[in-house]
Amino acid sequence: MLVCLMGACQETSPPKTAFYHWKSQFRMSAEEGQFLDLIDNQRIYLRLMDVDQKNDHVQVISPNAPKTQPFQGTAHHLRGELNLPSSFQAPAEVVPVVYLTVDALDGVDISEAKKLAEAVGGKILQKMEGLPFAEVQMDHDWNQSTRLPYFAFLNELRNHLPDSTSLSATIRLHQVKYQQMTGIPPVDKGLLMYYNMSSLMNPDSKNTILDLEVAGDYHVGFDTYPIPLDVALPLYAQGVGMRLGNPIYLLPGLRSQELQDKAELESLAKTRYRVKKSHYLNGQYVYAGDEIRVEEVSEALLAAAVDNLQDLLPHPPEHLIFYHLDSTIVSHYDPAFLLNLAQSWP
């Protein structure tokens, strides 16, 4: 396929498939490994750690570590740090991902952000020792108050990574539409998160994971966005429990097929149910009168999302990434279908 940009034409290829691994410990079942083989997956985006604020020092909290290890000079801690087993067999490509919480840079000045970048860069190198990687990805939903420290963090992080390492950052739809306000992060490329499109706390939301009607309101600015974008699509599902009209609990992994003909529930609509009898549902005690909104992503919805993106993006992404790798999730999808989503990109 030929794509012409600003008068110059270049060859493009369909995106390669990839998966996020978003667990606190790396475990890959035989089913998950087989699934990756079936979709010709050669890349894993590996959640390495989370960064959040914590009093006046940095802590590294590992699932198997009895003690915290303090850094000096910043107001953050690194939590959920991934432990890689000694037997870890990396796929052809591994991209370490660091998640900065929404509050991670709240009230942080530029000098503190740079110190944090130094600490994070050092921890990435430590955790990835012996594993080749050509890219590091930062996941952070910045806003007007955190824009300057976050961009300073990104610039400083480059100084603590190998020269050949590219830097990417997650991009939300609103950050493309309002790019003049939010700014363009100083990275080599972005990762468009085409999910989490509305608030869980909104009782009127239909599907906060993937709602193409909501997405359409943000299909602005892609033709002028100055950095290339990869794309991430969701595969997960969840139930949102509402009481007196207010969302109050989450049921991870819940799908409609689990609720069919369930005596304790009454079907109100295609994705809505009322609890008739109090009971435990997926480990959560639900009360009579609660309503449950099931949010899931069908193959038809994924195909429609890709159709939208093909029209929206000026050229195909290099990678089409699915969130996330878990046998309880991927078992609901045909690997040939997911592979075709990428290979059919014009």
C-alpha positions in Angstrom: 0.0 0.0 0.0 1.2 3.5 -0.9 0.5 6.4 1.5 1.3 10.0 0.4 2.0 12.5 3.2 2.9 16.1 2.4 3.7 15.2 -1.2 5.9 12.2 -0.4 4.8 8.6 -0.9 5.9 5.7 1.3 5.2 2.0 1.5 3.1 0.9 4.5 2.3 -2.5 5.9 -0.6 -3.7 8.0 -0.1 -3.4 11.7 1.6 -6.1 13.7 -0.3 -7.7 16.5 0.8 -7.2 20.1 -0.6 -7.7 23.6 -0.4 -5.9 27.0 0.5 -8.0 30.0 -1.0 -6.1 32.9 -0.5 -8.3 36.0 1.7 -7.9 39.0 3.5 -11.1 38.3 4.5 -12.6 35.0 2.8 -15.9 34.4 2.0 -17.2 31.0 -0.2 -20.3 30.7 0.0 -22.8 27.9 -3.3 -21.5 26.6 -2.0 -17.9 26.5 1.2 -19.0 24.8 -0.7 -21.0 22.2 -3.1 -18.0 21.6 -0.1 -15.7 20.9 1.3 -18.2 18.4 -2.0 -18.4 16.6 -2.2 -14.7 16.0 1.6 -14.4 15.2 2.2 -12.2 18.2 5.8 -11.1 18.4 5.5 -8.2 21.0 4.5 -7.9 24.6 3.9 -4.6 26.4 5.0 -5.6 29.9 3.6 -3.6 32.9 6.8 -3.2 34.8 5.6 -0.9 37.7 3.2 1.8 38.9 4.2 5.2 40.2 2.2 7.1 42.8 2.7 9.7 45.4 3.7 8.6 49.0 4.5 11.2 51.7 8.1 12.4 51.2 10.0 9.4 49.9 10.1 6.8 47.1 9.3 3.2 47.9 9.7 0.2 45.8 7.0 -2.3 46.8 7.4 -5.7 45.3 4.7 -8.4 45.7 7.3 -10.8 47.3 9.4 -8.2 49.1 8.9 -8.0 52.9 10.5 -4.5 53.1 10.4 -1.3 51.2 13.6 0.2 49.7 13.7 4.0 50.0 15.0 6.4 47.5 15.7 10.0 48.6 14.5 13.3 47.2 11.2 12.7 45.6 7.6 12.4 46.8 6.6 9.2 45.1 6.7 5.4 45.4 6.8 2.7 42.9 4.3 0.0 43.6 3.0 -3.1 41.9 6.5 -3.8 40.7 6.6 -6.8 38.3 8.7 -9.8 39.4 10.0 -11.7 36.3 10.8 -15.3 37.0 14.3 -16.5 36.3 12.8 -18.8 33.7 11.2 -15.9 31.8 11.2 -16.6 28.1 10.7 -13.3 26.3 8.9 -13.1 23.0 10.8 -11.5 20.1 10.1 -8.0 21.5 9.3 -6.8 25.0 8.3 -3.2 25.7 8.5 -2.2 29.4 5.5 0.0 30.5 5.5 2.2 33.5 2.1 3.5 34.7 2.1 6.9 36.4 -1.2 7.3 38.3 -3.4 10.4 37.7 -2.1 11.8 41.0 1.5 10.8 40.4 2.6 14.3 39.3 0.0 16.4 41.2 1.8 19.3 42.8 5.2 18.2 41.5 7.6 20.8 40.2 9.9 20.3 37.2 13.0 19.6 39.3 11.1 16.9 41.3 9.8 15.4 38.0 13.4 15.1 36.7 14.5 13.3 39.9 11.6 10.9 39.6 12.6 10.2 35.9 16.1 9.4 37.1 14.7 6.9 39.6 12.3 5.4 37.2 15.0 5.1 34.5 17.3 3.3 36.8 14.6 0.9 37.9 13.7 0.1 34.3 17.3 -0.8 33.6 17.5 -2.9 36.8 14.3 -4.9 36.1 15.1 -5.4 32.4 18.7 -6.5 32.9 19.5 -9.3 30.4 16.3 -8.6 28.4 16.7 -6.7 25.2 14.2 -3.9 24.6 14.1 -1.2 22.0 11.2 0.9 23.4 9.9 2.1 26.7 6.3 3.3 27.2 4.9 5.6 29.7 1.2 5.5 30.6 -0.2 8.7 32.2 -3.3 10.7 31.7 -1.8 14.2 32.0 -3.9 17.4 32.4 -3.2 21.1 32.4 -1.7 21.1 35.9 0.6 18.1 35.3 1.5 18.8 31.6 4.8 20.7 32.3 6.2 18.3 34.9 5.2 15.3 32.8 6.8 16.6 29.7 9.9 17.4 31.8 9.8 13.8 33.1 9.7 12.4 29.6 12.6 14.5 28.4 14.7 13.6 31.5 13.9 9.9 31.2 15.6 9.8 27.8 18.9 10.6 29.6 18.6 7.5 31.7 17.9 5.0 28.9 20.1 3.5 26.2 20.6 5.9 23.3 18.9 3.4 20.9 15.7 3.2 23.0 12.7 4.9 21.6 10.1 6.4 24.0 6.4 6.2 23.6 3.4 7.5 25.6 -0.2 6.6 25.8 -2.6 9.1 24.3 -6.3 9.5 25.1 -8.9 10.6 22.6 -9.4 13.9 24.3 -5.6 14.6 24.1 -5.9 14.4 20.3 -9.0 16.5 20.0 -7.7 19.2 22.3 -4.1 19.0 21.3 -3.6 22.7 21.3 -4.6 22.8 25.0 -3.0 19.5 26.2 0.1 19.7 24.2 2.1 17.0 22.4 4.3 14.8 24.6 8.0 14.8 23.6 8.1 11.2 22.6 8.9 9.3 19.4 5.3 7.9 19.0 2.0 7.7 20.8 -0.3 4.8 21.7 -3.9 5.7 21.1 -6.0 4.1 23.8 -9.3 3.4 22.0 -11.2 2.4 25.1 -12.2 3.7 28.6 -14.4 6.3 26.8 -16.7 7.5 29.5 -16.9 7.6 33.3 -17.8 4.5 35.3 -19.6 6.9 37.7 -22.0 8.0 35.1 -25.2 6.0 35.5 -26.2 6.8 32.0 -23.1 5.3 30.4 -23.9 2.4 28.0 -20.5 0.9 27.8 -17.6 2.7 29.3 -15.1 0.3 27.8 -15.9 0.9 24.1 -18.7 3.1 22.9 -18.4 4.2 19.3 -21.0 6.9 19.7 -19.0 8.5 22.4 -15.8 8.0 20.4 -17.2 9.8 17.4 -17.3 13.0 19.4 -13.5 12.9 19.6 -12.7 12.0 16.0 -11.1 15.4 15.6 -7.5 16.4 15.0 -6.0 13.1 13.8 -4.9 14.6 10.5 -2.8 17.2 12.3 -1.4 15.1 15.1 2.3 15.4 14.7 3.6 12.0 16.1 2.7 8.6 14.7 0.2 6.5 16.6 -0.1 2.9 17.5 -3.6 1.7 18.5 -4.8 -0.3 21.5 -8.2 -2.1 21.6 -9.9 -3.7 24.6 -10.8 -7.3 25.1 -11.9 -7.3 28.7 -15.4 -7.2 30.2 -16.9 -6.0 33.5 -20.1 -5.5 35.4 -21.0 -2.2 37.0 -23.2 -2.6 40.1 -25.7 0.3 40.7 -27.7 0.9 43.8 -30.4 3.6 43.9 -29.1 4.7 40.5 -25.5 5.2 41.5 -22.6 2.9 40.4 -21.0 1.6 43.6 -19.0 -1.6 42.8 -17.3 -3.3 39.9 -17.5 -7.0 38.8 -14.3 -7.6 36.8 -14.6 -10.1 34.0 -18.4 -10.4 34.1 -20.0 -11.3 30.8 -23.7 -11.5 29.8 -23.5 -15.2 29.0 -22.8 -15.9 32.7 -26.1 -14.3 33.6 -28.4 -16.0 31.2 -31.2 -17.9 33.0 -29.8 -17.0 36.4 -32.7 -17.3 38.8 -31.5 -14.6 41.1 -31.5 -12.0 38.3 -34.1 -10.4 36.1 -33.2 -9.2 32.6 -34.2 -5.6 32.0 -32.5 -5.0 28.7 -29.7 -6.6 26.6 -27.0 -5.6 29.0 -28.9 -4.6 32.2 -30.1 -6.9 35.0 -31.9 -6.4 38.3 -31.0 -8.5 41.3 -34.1 -10.3 42.6 -32.4 -12.1 45.5 -29.3 -11.1 47.4 -26.4 -13.4 46.7 -22.7 -13.5 45.9 -21.9 -12.8 42.3 -18.2 -13.2 41.1 -17.1 -12.7 44.8 -19.2 -9.6 45.3 -22.3 -9.7 47.5 -25.1 -8.1 45.5 -28.4 -7.0 47.1 -31.9 -7.4 45.9 -32.8 -4.3 44.0 -29.3 -3.6 42.7 -29.0 -3.2 38.9 -26.0 -4.5 37.0 -24.8 -3.1 33.7 -22.7 -5.5 31.8 -19.9 -4.0 29.7 -18.2 -6.2 27.1 -16.6 -6.0 23.7 -17.9 -8.3 21.0 -16.0 -9.2 17.9 -18.6 -7.2 15.9 -17.8 -4.1 18.0 -14.1 -4.5 17.6 -14.5 -4.8 13.8 -16.6 -1.6 13.8 -14.0 0.2 15.9 -11.3 -0.8 13.4 -13.4 0.4 10.5 -13.6 3.8 12.3 -9.9 3.9 12.9 -9.1 3.0 9.3 -11.0 6.1 8.2 -9.7 8.2 11.0 -5.9 7.6 11.0 -3.9 9.1 8.1 -1.8 5.9 7.8 -1.9 2.4 9.4 -0.4 2.0 12.9 2.8 0.0 13.3 1.2 -2.1 16.0 -2.4 -3.1 16.9 -2.2 -3.9 20.6 -4.9 -5.8 22.6 -5.6 -5.3 26.3 -4.8 -7.6 27.8 -3.2 -11.1 27.9 -5.2 -13.4 30.2 -6.6 -16.8 29.4 -10.0 -15.9 31.0 -10.2 -13.0 28.5 -8.7 -14.3 25.3 -10.7 -17.5 25.4 -13.7 -15.4 24.4 -12.1 -14.4 21.0 -11.2 -16.2 17.9 -7.4 -15.7 17.3 -8.0 -15.8 13.5 -10.4 -12.9 13.9 -8.0 -10.8 15.9 -5.2 -11.5 13.4 -7.5 -10.6 10.5 -8.3 -7.2 12.2 -4.7 -6.3 11.8 -4.0 -7.9 8.4 -7.1 -6.5 6.7 -6.0 -2.9 7.5 -5.8 -1.2 4.1 
